[in-house]
């Protein structure tokens, strides 16, 4: 399939682990589908005018309240699906490809607390890495932590 035949979303995410082996996560409220709420890595969509690095740092700040610096890229992850886009005149279903770049990052300043207003992030928290098996969380956390562990 030619790249012009599908929609693409570029996103940047961060694995931020403190000295207590806690990971900084943001609570995705599910947006229009609250049943899909779960913990995820801080990050999200990169705006057209942004570099991937600048967009990832912006997303970290918006979702957690922290200023951060990127340490290194850890991994990339892609997935595909079909999404429906409804308009007033017609409903169109186009293939979709998500491209995610995951960085290791560290907090440099700030105070814990989301800065998003009317967004999809309700809060951020430090969670023990060992507790993740007991909480609802996005697969990108496991992908990021696996890459982080491999890079140690």
DSSP file (Angstrom, degrees, kcal/mol; ACC not computed):
  #  RESIDUE AA STRUCTURE BP1 BP2  ACC     N-H-->O    O-->H-N    N-H-->O    O-->H-N    TCO  KAPPA ALPHA  PHI   PSI    X-CA   Y-CA   Z-CA
    1    1 A X              0   0    0      0, 0.0     2,-0.1     0, 0.0     5,-0.0   0.000 360.0 360.0 360.0 132.8    0.0    0.0    0.0
    2    2 A X    >   -     0   0    0      1,-0.1     3,-2.4     2,-0.0     4,-0.2  -0.421 360.0-116.5 -71.9 146.6    1.4    3.4   -1.0
    3    3 A X  G >  S+     0   0    0      1,-0.3     3,-1.0     2,-0.2    -1,-0.1   0.738 113.6  61.5 -59.9 -22.7    2.0    5.9    1.9
    4    4 A X  G 3  S+     0   0    0      1,-0.2    -1,-0.3     3,-0.0    -2,-0.0   0.544  92.2  68.6 -79.9  -4.7   -0.6    8.3    0.5
    5    5 A X  G <  S+     0   0    0     -3,-2.4    90,-0.5     2,-0.0     2,-0.3   0.398 102.2  42.4 -94.0   2.1   -3.3    5.6    0.9
    6    6 A X  E <  S-a   95   0A   0     -3,-1.0     2,-0.3    -4,-0.2    90,-0.2  -0.967  79.7-112.6-144.4 161.3   -3.3    5.7    4.7
    7    7 A X  E     -a   96   0A   0     88,-2.5    90,-2.7    -2,-0.3     2,-0.4  -0.685  29.2-157.7 -92.4 147.3   -3.2    8.2    7.6
    8    8 A X  E     -a   97   0A   0     -2,-0.3     2,-0.5    88,-0.2    90,-0.2  -0.973   9.2-165.1-127.9 140.7   -0.2    8.3    9.9
    9    9 A X  E     -a   98   0A   0     88,-2.0    90,-2.8    -2,-0.4     2,-0.5  -0.990   9.4-156.6-124.6 122.7    0.2    9.7   13.4
   10   10 A X  E     +a   99   0A   0     -2,-0.5    36,-2.7    36,-0.3     2,-0.3  -0.842  19.7 175.5 -97.3 131.2    3.7   10.3   14.8
   11   11 A X  E     -aB 100  45A   0     88,-2.5    90,-2.5    -2,-0.5     2,-0.4  -0.977  20.1-151.6-138.0 149.7    4.1   10.3   18.6
   12   12 A X  E     -aB 101  44A   0     32,-2.2    32,-2.1    -2,-0.3     2,-0.3  -0.969  16.5-178.7-121.6 138.9    6.9   10.5   21.1
   13   13 A X  E     -aB 102  43A   0     88,-2.6    90,-2.7    -2,-0.4     2,-0.4  -0.888  13.4-140.0-133.5 161.6    6.8    8.9   24.6
   14   14 A X  E     -aB 103  42A   0     28,-1.9     2,-0.7    -2,-0.3    28,-0.5  -0.982   7.0-152.1-131.7 136.8    9.2    8.9   27.6
   15   15 A X  E     +a  104   0A   0     88,-2.9    90,-2.2    -2,-0.4     2,-0.5  -0.935  24.5 178.1 -98.3 114.9   10.3    6.3   30.1
   16   16 A X        +     0   0    0     -2,-0.7     8,-2.5     8,-0.4     2,-0.4  -0.962   0.7 178.6-124.0 112.5   11.2    8.2   33.2
   17   17 A X  B     -D   23   0B   0     -2,-0.5     6,-0.2    88,-0.4     2,-0.1  -0.946  13.4-149.7-117.6 131.7   12.3    6.0   36.1
   18   18 A X    >   -     0   0    0      4,-2.5     3,-1.7    -2,-0.4     4,-0.1  -0.292  37.2 -90.8 -91.7-178.4   13.4    7.5   39.5
   19   19 A X  T 3  S+     0   0    0      1,-0.3    -1,-0.1     2,-0.1    -2,-0.0   0.696 124.4  60.6 -67.0 -18.9   15.9    6.1   42.0
   20   20 A X  T 3  S-     0   0    0      2,-0.1    -1,-0.3   108,-0.0     3,-0.1   0.282 118.9-109.2 -89.9  11.0   13.2    4.2   43.8
   21   21 A X  S <  S+     0   0    0     -3,-1.7   108,-2.2     1,-0.3     2,-0.4   0.875  73.7 140.9  59.1  40.5   12.4    2.2   40.6
   22   22 A X  E     - E   0 128B   0    106,-0.2    -4,-2.5    -4,-0.1     2,-0.4  -0.874  43.5-141.2-106.3 146.3    9.1    4.0   40.1
   23   23 A X  E     -DE  17 127B   0    104,-3.1   104,-2.5    -2,-0.4     2,-0.6  -0.884  14.8-123.2-109.9 139.8    8.0    5.0   36.6
   24   24 A X  E     + E   0 126B   0     -8,-2.5    18,-0.6    -2,-0.4    -8,-0.4  -0.712  40.9 173.7 -82.5 121.3    6.3    8.3   35.8
   25   25 A X  E     -FE  41 125B   0    100,-2.8   100,-2.2    -2,-0.6     2,-0.4  -0.875  24.3-140.1-127.8 158.5    3.0    7.6   34.2
   26   26 A X  E     -FE  40 124B   0     14,-2.8    14,-2.4    -2,-0.3     2,-0.8  -0.918  21.5-122.2-118.0 148.4    0.0    9.6   33.0
   27   27 A X  E     -FE  39 123B   0     96,-3.0    95,-2.1    -2,-0.4     2,-0.6  -0.802  19.6-154.1 -93.8 109.8   -3.6    8.6   33.4
   28   28 A X  E     -FE  38 121B   0     10,-2.7    10,-1.9    -2,-0.8    93,-0.2  -0.750   4.1-154.5 -81.7 119.5   -5.4    8.6   30.0
   29   29 A X        -     0   0    0     91,-3.1     8,-0.4    -2,-0.6     7,-0.1   0.401  40.2-107.1 -82.2   4.6   -9.0    9.2   30.7
   30   30 A X    >   -     0   0    0     90,-0.3     3,-2.7     6,-0.3     2,-0.2   0.346  38.6-136.6  90.0  -7.1  -10.2    7.4   27.5
   31   31 A X  T 3  S-     0   0    0      1,-0.3     3,-0.2    89,-0.2     6,-0.1  -0.367  84.2  -1.3  58.5-120.8  -11.2   10.6   25.7
   32   32 A X  T 3  S+     0   0    0      1,-0.2     2,-0.4    -2,-0.2    -1,-0.3   0.549 139.4  54.5 -78.4  -7.2  -14.6    9.9   24.1
   33   33 A X    X   -     0   0    0     -3,-2.7     3,-2.8     1,-0.1    -1,-0.2  -0.713  64.0-178.4-128.5  81.0  -14.6    6.4   25.4
   34   34 A X  G >  S+     0   0    0     -2,-0.4     3,-1.7     1,-0.3    -1,-0.1   0.722  78.3  71.2 -54.7 -24.3  -14.1    6.4   29.2
   35   35 A X  G 3  S+     0   0    0      1,-0.3    -1,-0.3    -5,-0.1    -5,-0.1   0.688  91.7  60.9 -65.8 -15.4  -14.1    2.6   29.3
   36   36 A X  G <  S+     0   0    0     -3,-2.8    -6,-0.3    -6,-0.1    -1,-0.3   0.255  75.4 134.3 -94.6  12.1  -10.7    2.8   27.6
   37   37 A X    <   +     0   0    0     -3,-1.7     2,-0.3    -8,-0.4    -8,-0.2  -0.339  25.3 137.5 -63.7 141.1   -9.0    4.7   30.5
   38   38 A X  E     -F   28   0B   0    -10,-1.9   -10,-2.7   -12,-0.0     2,-0.2  -0.978  54.3 -79.2-170.1 169.6   -5.6    3.4   31.6
   39   39 A X  E     +Fg  27 137B   0     97,-2.3    99,-2.9    -2,-0.3     2,-0.3  -0.589  51.5 167.4 -78.7 144.1   -2.1    4.3   32.6
   40   40 A X  E     -F   26   0B   0    -14,-2.4   -14,-2.8    -2,-0.2     2,-0.1  -0.937  40.4 -83.3-147.3 170.1    0.3    5.2   29.8
   41   41 A X  E     -F   25   0B   0     -2,-0.3     2,-0.2   -16,-0.2   -16,-0.2  -0.480  55.9 -97.6 -70.2 147.6    3.7    6.7   29.3
   42   42 A X  E    S+B   14   0A   0    -18,-0.6   -28,-1.9   -28,-0.5     2,-0.3  -0.504  85.4  74.2 -63.7 134.2    3.8   10.5   29.2
   43   43 A X  E     +B   13   0A   0     16,-0.3     2,-0.3   -30,-0.2   -30,-0.2  -0.927  42.5 164.7 151.4-175.0    3.8   11.5   25.6
   44   44 A X  E     +B   12   0A   0    -32,-2.1   -32,-2.2    -2,-0.3    15,-0.1  -0.993  45.1   1.5 160.8-160.5    1.6   11.8   22.5
   45   45 A X  E     -B   11   0A   0     -2,-0.3     2,-0.5   -34,-0.2   -34,-0.3  -0.228  55.8-133.1 -64.1 138.3    1.2   13.3   19.1
   46   46 A X        -     0   0    0    -36,-2.7   -36,-0.3     4,-0.0    -1,-0.1  -0.792  23.9-125.0 -91.1 127.8    3.9   15.4   17.6
   47   47 A X    >   -     0   0    0     -2,-0.5     3,-1.5     4,-0.2     8,-0.1  -0.343  23.9-110.1 -70.6 155.4    2.6   18.6   16.0
   48   48 A X  T 3  S+     0   0    0      1,-0.3    -1,-0.1    -2,-0.0    -2,-0.0   0.848 117.0  46.2 -55.7 -40.3    3.4   19.3   12.3
   49   49 A X  T 3  S+     0   0    0      2,-0.0    -1,-0.3     0, 0.0     2,-0.2   0.531  99.8  90.2 -83.0  -6.5    5.8   22.2   13.1
   50   50 A X  S <  S-     0   0    0     -3,-1.5     2,-0.2     1,-0.1    -4,-0.0  -0.577  73.2-125.3 -95.0 150.7    7.7   20.3   16.0
   51   51 A X     >  -     0   0    0     -2,-0.2     4,-2.5     1,-0.1     5,-0.2  -0.521  35.4-111.3 -75.6 161.1   10.7   18.1   16.0
   52   52 A X  H  > S+     0   0    0      1,-0.2     4,-2.1     2,-0.2     5,-0.2   0.905 118.7  50.2 -61.4 -40.5   10.0   14.7   17.5
   53   53 A X  H  > S+     0   0    0      2,-0.2     4,-2.2     1,-0.2    -1,-0.2   0.941 111.9  45.4 -65.1 -47.8   12.3   15.7   20.5
   54   54 A X  H  > S+     0   0    0      1,-0.2     4,-2.4     2,-0.2    -2,-0.2   0.896 113.4  50.7 -64.2 -40.0   10.6   19.0   21.1
   55   55 A X  H  X S+     0   0    0     -4,-2.5     4,-2.4     2,-0.2    -1,-0.2   0.883 109.5  50.1 -65.1 -38.5    7.2   17.5   20.9
   56   56 A X  H  X S+     0   0    0     -4,-2.1     4,-2.3    -5,-0.2    -2,-0.2   0.919 111.4  48.4 -65.9 -43.6    8.0   14.7   23.3
   57   57 A X  H  X S+     0   0    0     -4,-2.2     4,-2.1     2,-0.2    -2,-0.2   0.905 111.7  50.5 -63.1 -41.6    9.4   17.2   25.8
   58   58 A X  H  X S+     0   0    0     -4,-2.4     4,-2.7     1,-0.2    -2,-0.2   0.930 110.2  49.5 -60.7 -45.6    6.2   19.4   25.4
   59   59 A X  H  X S+     0   0    0     -4,-2.4     4,-2.5     1,-0.2   -16,-0.3   0.898 108.5  52.9 -62.7 -40.7    4.0   16.3   26.0
   60   60 A X  H  X>S+     0   0    0     -4,-2.3     4,-2.3   -18,-0.2     6,-0.6   0.944 111.9  46.1 -57.8 -48.1    5.9   15.3   29.1
   61   61 A X  H  X5S+     0   0    0     -4,-2.1     4,-2.1     1,-0.2    54,-0.3   0.933 113.9  47.8 -61.6 -48.1    5.4   18.9   30.5
   62   62 A X  H  <5S+     0   0    0     -4,-2.7    53,-3.3     1,-0.2    54,-1.2   0.894 119.6  37.7 -61.1 -40.9    1.7   19.0   29.6
   63   63 A X  H  <5S+     0   0    0     -4,-2.5    -1,-0.2    51,-0.2   -36,-0.2   0.760 132.5  20.3 -87.2 -25.1    0.9   15.6   31.1
   64   64 A X  H  <5S-     0   0    0     -4,-2.3    49,-2.9    -5,-0.3    -3,-0.2   0.621  90.3-122.7-119.7 -17.9    3.1   15.5   34.2
   65   65 A X  S  <<S+     0   0    0     -4,-2.1    46,-1.1    -5,-0.5     2,-0.3   0.352  73.3 121.0  86.6  -6.0    4.0   19.1   35.1
   66   66 A X  E     -C  110   0A   0     -6,-0.6     2,-0.3    44,-0.2    -1,-0.3  -0.716  61.4-136.2 -97.9 141.3    7.7   18.3   34.8
   67   67 A X  E     -C  109   0A   0     42,-2.3    41,-2.6    -2,-0.3    42,-1.2  -0.707  37.5-178.7 -78.9 144.2   10.4   19.7   32.6
   68   68 A X  E     -C  107   0A   0     -2,-0.3     2,-0.4    39,-0.3    39,-0.2  -0.960  25.8-142.7-144.1 160.0   12.5   16.9   31.2
   69   69 A X  E     -C  106   0A   0     37,-2.3    37,-2.2    -2,-0.3     2,-0.4  -0.973  27.1-119.4-122.4 144.2   15.4   16.2   29.0
   70   70 A X  E     -C  105   0A   0     -2,-0.4    35,-0.3    35,-0.2     3,-0.1  -0.672  22.1-171.8 -82.4 132.0   15.7   13.3   26.7
   71   71 A X  E     -     0   0A   0     33,-3.2     2,-0.3    -2,-0.4    34,-0.2   0.897  61.7 -37.7 -87.8 -49.2   18.6   11.0   27.5
   72   72 A X  E     -C  104   0A   0     32,-1.3    32,-3.0     0, 0.0    -1,-0.4  -0.964  62.3 -89.1-170.0 155.4   18.5    8.7   24.4
   73   73 A X  E     -C  103   0A   0     -2,-0.3    30,-0.3    30,-0.2     3,-0.1  -0.568  35.6-176.4 -70.7 140.5   16.1    7.0   22.1
   74   74 A X  E     -     0   0A   0     28,-3.5     2,-0.3     1,-0.4    29,-0.2   0.806  53.3 -35.6-104.1 -46.3   15.1    3.5   23.3
   75   75 A X  E     -C  102   0A   0     27,-1.6    27,-2.9     2,-0.0    -1,-0.4  -0.978  45.6-123.6-166.0 170.5   12.9    2.0   20.7
   76   76 A X  E     -C  101   0A   0     -2,-0.3     2,-0.3    25,-0.2    25,-0.2  -0.911  20.6-169.0-123.0 157.4   10.3    2.5   18.0
   77   77 A X  E     -C  100   0A   0     23,-2.4    23,-3.1    -2,-0.3     2,-0.3  -0.983   2.1-173.2-147.4 134.3    7.0    0.9   17.7
   78   78 A X  E     +C   99   0A   0     -2,-0.3     2,-0.3    21,-0.2    21,-0.2  -0.936   4.8 175.0-125.8 152.4    4.4    0.8   14.9
   79   79 A X  E     -C   98   0A   0     19,-1.8    19,-2.6    -2,-0.3     2,-0.3  -0.978  14.2-147.6-148.4 158.9    0.9   -0.5   14.6
   80   80 A X  E     +C   97   0A   0     -2,-0.3     2,-0.3    17,-0.2    17,-0.2  -0.942  23.9 148.7-129.2 152.2   -1.8   -0.5   12.0
   81   81 A X  E     -C   96   0A   0     15,-2.1    15,-3.0    -2,-0.3     2,-0.5  -0.964  43.8-100.9-164.1 170.9   -5.6   -0.4   12.2
   82   82 A X  E     -C   95   0A   0     -2,-0.3     2,-0.4    13,-0.2    13,-0.2  -0.902  36.5-173.0-103.0 134.7   -8.7    0.8   10.4
   83   83 A X  E     -C   94   0A   0     11,-1.8    11,-1.7    -2,-0.5     2,-0.5  -0.957  18.2-133.0-125.8 145.6  -10.4    4.0   11.7
   84   84 A X  E     -C   93   0A   0     -2,-0.4     2,-0.6     9,-0.2     9,-0.2  -0.848  13.3-163.7 -99.0 133.3  -13.6    5.6   10.7
   85   85 A X  E     -C   92   0A   0      7,-3.5     7,-2.7    -2,-0.5     2,-0.4  -0.964  12.0-157.1-113.9 114.4  -13.7    9.3   10.1
   86   86 A X  E     +C   91   0A   0     -2,-0.6     2,-0.3     5,-0.2     5,-0.2  -0.753  14.2 176.0 -95.3 136.7  -17.2   10.6   10.1
   87   87 A X        -     0   0    0      3,-2.2    -2,-0.0    -2,-0.4     0, 0.0  -0.759  47.2 -99.0-122.7 175.8  -18.2   13.8    8.4
   88   88 A X  S    S+     0   0    0     -2,-0.3     3,-0.1     1,-0.2    -2,-0.0   0.829 122.1  37.2 -65.6 -29.8  -21.5   15.4    7.9
   89   89 A X  S    S-     0   0    0      1,-0.3     2,-0.3    -3,-0.0    -1,-0.2   0.809 126.8  -8.3 -94.2 -33.0  -21.8   14.1    4.3
   90   90 A X        -     0   0    0     -5,-0.0    -3,-2.2     2,-0.0     2,-0.5  -0.990  57.1-116.6-160.9 162.9  -20.2   10.7    4.6
   91   91 A X  E     - C   0  86A   0     -2,-0.3     2,-0.4    -5,-0.2    -5,-0.2  -0.936  30.6-167.5-108.9 129.3  -18.2    8.2    6.7
   92   92 A X  E     - C   0  85A   0     -7,-2.7    -7,-3.5    -2,-0.5     2,-0.6  -0.953   9.1-159.1-121.0 133.5  -14.8    7.2    5.4
   93   93 A X  E     + C   0  84A   0     -2,-0.4     2,-0.4    -9,-0.2    -9,-0.2  -0.956  18.7 173.4-112.3 120.5  -12.7    4.4    6.7
   94   94 A X  E     - C   0  83A   0    -11,-1.7   -11,-1.8    -2,-0.6   -88,-0.1  -0.942  37.4-103.1-123.8 146.0   -9.0    4.7    5.9
   95   95 A X  E     -aC   6  82A   0    -90,-0.5   -88,-2.5    -2,-0.4     2,-0.4  -0.350  39.6-153.0 -61.0 150.4   -6.1    2.5    7.1
   96   96 A X  E     -aC   7  81A   0    -15,-3.0   -15,-2.1   -90,-0.2     2,-0.5  -0.984  11.9-163.7-132.3 138.2   -4.1    4.1    9.9
   97   97 A X  E     -aC   8  80A   0    -90,-2.7   -88,-2.0    -2,-0.4     2,-0.5  -0.987   6.9-158.1-123.9 122.8   -0.5    3.6   10.9
   98   98 A X  E     -aC   9  79A   0    -19,-2.6   -19,-1.8    -2,-0.5     2,-0.5  -0.862   6.2-167.3 -96.7 130.2    0.8    4.8   14.4
   99   99 A X  E     -aC  10  78A   0    -90,-2.8   -88,-2.5    -2,-0.5     2,-0.4  -0.977   8.7-174.8-120.3 118.3    4.5    5.4   14.6
  100  100 A X  E     -aC  11  77A   0    -23,-3.1   -23,-2.4    -2,-0.5     2,-0.5  -0.948  13.0-163.1-121.9 132.2    5.8    5.8   18.2
  101  101 A X  E     -aC  12  76A   0    -90,-2.5   -88,-2.6    -2,-0.4     2,-0.5  -0.956  12.3-157.0-111.8 127.4    9.3    6.7   19.3
  102  102 A X  E     -aC  13  75A   0    -27,-2.9   -28,-3.5    -2,-0.5   -27,-1.6  -0.912  11.2-173.0-111.6 127.6   10.2    6.0   22.9
  103  103 A X  E     -aC  14  73A   0    -90,-2.7   -88,-2.9    -2,-0.5     2,-0.4  -0.801  27.3-123.6-111.9 154.2   12.9    7.8   24.7
  104  104 A X  E     +aC  15  72A   0    -32,-3.0   -33,-3.2    -2,-0.3   -32,-1.3  -0.842  44.8 174.0 -85.4 137.6   14.6    7.5   28.1
  105  105 A X  E     - C   0  70A   0    -90,-2.2   -88,-0.4    -2,-0.4     2,-0.3  -0.908  22.8-146.5-139.9 167.2   14.2   10.8   29.8
  106  106 A X  E     - C   0  69A   0    -37,-2.2   -37,-2.3    -2,-0.3     2,-0.2  -0.992  25.7-109.8-137.8 148.6   14.9   12.4   33.2
  107  107 A X  E     + C   0  68A   0     -2,-0.3   -39,-0.3   -39,-0.2     3,-0.1  -0.546  31.6 173.9 -74.3 135.6   13.1   15.1   35.2
  108  108 A X  E     -     0   0A   0    -41,-2.6     2,-0.3     1,-0.4   -40,-0.2   0.619  62.2 -24.2-114.5 -23.2   15.0   18.4   35.4
  109  109 A X  E    S+ C   0  67A   0    -42,-1.2   -42,-2.3     2,-0.0    -1,-0.4  -0.966  82.0  79.4-171.4 176.2   12.5   20.7   37.1
  110  110 A X  E     - C   0  66A   0     -2,-0.3     2,-0.4   -44,-0.3   -44,-0.2  -0.393  63.8 -81.5 105.8-179.9    8.8   21.3   37.8
  111  111 A X        -     0   0    0    -46,-1.1     2,-0.1     2,-0.2    -2,-0.0  -0.988  45.5-100.6-130.4 136.1    6.1   20.0   40.1
  112  112 A X  S    S+     0   0    0     -2,-0.4   -47,-0.2   -47,-0.1     2,-0.1  -0.326  76.0  96.3 -58.3 127.3    4.0   16.9   39.6
  113  113 A X  S    S-     0   0    0    -49,-2.9    -2,-0.2    -2,-0.1   -49,-0.1  -0.398  72.8 -98.2 153.9 131.1    0.6   17.7   38.1
  114  114 A X        -     0   0    0      8,-0.2   -51,-0.2    -2,-0.1   -52,-0.1  -0.348  20.0-164.1 -67.8 144.4   -0.9   17.7   34.7
  115  115 A X        +     0   0    0    -53,-3.3   -52,-0.2   -54,-0.3    -1,-0.1   0.427  52.2 117.5-104.0  -4.6   -1.2   21.0   32.9
  116  116 A X        -     0   0    0    -54,-1.2     2,-0.5     5,-0.1     3,-0.1  -0.393  50.0-156.6 -66.6 140.1   -3.7   19.8   30.3
  117  117 A X  S    S-     0   0    0      1,-0.1     3,-0.1    -2,-0.1    -2,-0.0  -0.987  77.3 -10.8-118.7 123.6   -7.1   21.5   30.3
  118  118 A X  S    S+     0   0    0     -2,-0.5    -1,-0.1     1,-0.1     2,-0.1   0.825 108.6 126.2  58.0  33.6  -10.0   19.6   28.8
  119  119 A X  S    S-     0   0    0      2,-0.3    -1,-0.1    -3,-0.1   -88,-0.1  -0.200  77.8 -94.2-104.3-161.8   -7.5   17.0   27.5
  120  120 A X  S    S+     0   0    0     -2,-0.1   -91,-3.1    -3,-0.1     2,-0.6   0.423  99.0  82.8 -98.8  -0.3   -7.2   13.3   27.7
  121  121 A X  E     +E   28   0B   0    -93,-0.2    -2,-0.3     1,-0.1   -93,-0.2  -0.926  46.4 174.4-108.3 121.6   -4.8   13.3   30.7
  122  122 A X  E     -     0   0B   0    -95,-2.1     2,-0.3    -2,-0.6    -8,-0.2   0.797  64.3 -20.8 -91.9 -33.3   -6.3   13.7   34.1
  123  123 A X  E     -E   27   0B   0    -96,-0.5   -96,-3.0   -10,-0.1     2,-0.3  -0.974  52.1-131.7-164.6 169.8   -3.3   13.2   36.3
  124  124 A X  E     +E   26   0B   0     -2,-0.3     2,-0.3   -98,-0.2   -98,-0.2  -0.973  25.5 173.5-132.3 149.8    0.3   11.8   36.5
  125  125 A X  E     -E   25   0B   0   -100,-2.2  -100,-2.8    -2,-0.3     2,-0.6  -0.988  35.5-114.6-151.1 156.3    1.8    9.7   39.2
  126  126 A X  E     -E   24   0B   0     -2,-0.3     2,-0.4  -102,-0.2  -102,-0.2  -0.867  39.3-172.8 -89.1 123.8    5.0    7.8   40.1
  127  127 A X  E     -E   23   0B   0   -104,-2.5  -104,-3.1    -2,-0.6     2,-0.1  -0.942  30.4-106.1-119.3 142.2    4.1    4.0   40.2
  128  128 A X  E >   -E   22   0B   0     -2,-0.4     3,-1.6  -106,-0.3     4,-0.4  -0.442  24.9-133.8 -62.0 133.2    6.4    1.2   41.4
  129  129 A X  G >  S+     0   0    0   -108,-2.2     3,-1.5     1,-0.3     4,-0.3   0.890 106.6  58.3 -56.5 -38.8    7.5   -0.7   38.3
  130  130 A X  G 3  S+     0   0    0   -109,-0.3     3,-0.4     1,-0.3    -1,-0.3   0.673  98.9  60.2 -66.5 -16.1    6.7   -4.0   40.2
  131  131 A X  G X  S+     0   0    0     -3,-1.6     3,-1.9     1,-0.2     4,-0.3   0.542  76.6  92.0 -88.4  -6.5    3.0   -2.8   40.6
  132  132 A X  G X  S+     0   0    0     -3,-1.5     3,-1.3    -4,-0.4    -1,-0.2   0.795  75.1  64.4 -63.4 -28.4    2.3   -2.6   36.9
  133  133 A X  G 3  S+     0   0    0     -3,-0.4    -1,-0.3    -4,-0.3    -2,-0.1   0.744 103.8  50.0 -63.9 -20.8    1.0   -6.1   36.7
  134  134 A X  G <  S+     0   0    0     -3,-1.9     2,-0.3    -4,-0.1    -1,-0.2   0.403 104.2  66.5-100.1   1.5   -1.9   -5.1   39.0
  135  135 A X  S <  S-     0   0    0     -3,-1.3     2,-0.5    -4,-0.3   -97,-0.0  -0.914  87.9-104.9-125.8 152.3   -3.0   -2.0   37.2
  136  136 A X        +     0   0    0     -2,-0.3   -97,-2.3   -99,-0.0     2,-0.3  -0.601  55.7 162.8 -72.7 120.9   -4.6   -1.3   33.8
  137  137 A X  B     -g   39   0B   0     -2,-0.5   -97,-0.2   -99,-0.2     2,-0.1  -0.980  39.3-100.1-145.8 156.3   -1.9    0.0   31.6
  138  138 A X    >>  -     0   0    0    -99,-2.9     3,-1.5    -2,-0.3     4,-0.7  -0.384  30.4-121.6 -74.0 149.1   -1.1    0.6   27.9
  139  139 A X  H 3> S+     0   0    0      1,-0.3     4,-2.3     2,-0.2     3,-0.2   0.776 106.9  73.4 -60.1 -28.6    1.2   -1.8   26.0
  140  140 A X  H 3> S+     0   0    0      1,-0.2     4,-2.5     2,-0.2    -1,-0.3   0.787  90.6  59.1 -60.8 -26.4    3.5    1.1   25.2
  141  141 A X  H <> S+     0   0    0     -3,-1.5     4,-3.0     2,-0.2    -1,-0.2   0.950 107.5  44.5 -65.2 -48.3    4.7    1.0   28.9
  142  142 A X  H  X S+     0   0    0     -4,-0.7     4,-2.5    -3,-0.2    -2,-0.2   0.906 114.1  50.1 -62.6 -41.7    5.8   -2.7   28.5
  143  143 A X  H  X S+     0   0    0     -4,-2.3     4,-1.9     2,-0.2    -1,-0.2   0.932 114.2  45.0 -61.6 -46.3    7.5   -1.9   25.2
  144  144 A X  H  X S+     0   0    0     -4,-2.5     4,-2.5     2,-0.2    -2,-0.2   0.915 113.9  47.9 -65.6 -44.3    9.3    1.1   26.7
  145  145 A X  H  X S+     0   0    0     -4,-3.0     4,-2.9     2,-0.2     5,-0.2   0.890 109.3  53.6 -66.1 -38.6   10.3   -0.7   29.9
  146  146 A X  H  X S+     0   0    0     -4,-2.5     4,-2.0    -5,-0.2    -1,-0.2   0.926 112.8  44.1 -59.9 -43.6   11.6   -3.7   27.9
  147  147 A X  H  X S+     0   0    0     -4,-1.9     4,-1.4     2,-0.2    -2,-0.2   0.886 112.7  52.3 -67.7 -39.0   13.8   -1.4   25.8
  148  148 A X  H  X S+     0   0    0     -4,-2.5     4,-0.6     2,-0.2     3,-0.2   0.923 110.6  47.3 -62.8 -45.3   14.9    0.5   28.9
  149  149 A X  H >< S+     0   0    0     -4,-2.9     3,-1.0     1,-0.2    -1,-0.2   0.901 110.2  52.6 -63.0 -41.3   16.0   -2.7   30.7
  150  150 A X  H 3< S+     0   0    0     -4,-2.0    -1,-0.2     1,-0.2    -2,-0.2   0.790 108.0  52.5 -64.9 -27.4   17.8   -3.9   27.6
  151  151 A X  H 3<        0   0    0     -4,-1.4    -1,-0.2    -3,-0.2    -2,-0.2   0.579 360.0 360.0 -86.4  -9.9   19.7   -0.6   27.5
  152  152 A X    <<        0   0    0     -3,-1.0    -1,-0.2    -4,-0.6    -2,-0.1   0.511 360.0 360.0 -67.0 360.0   20.9   -0.8   31.1
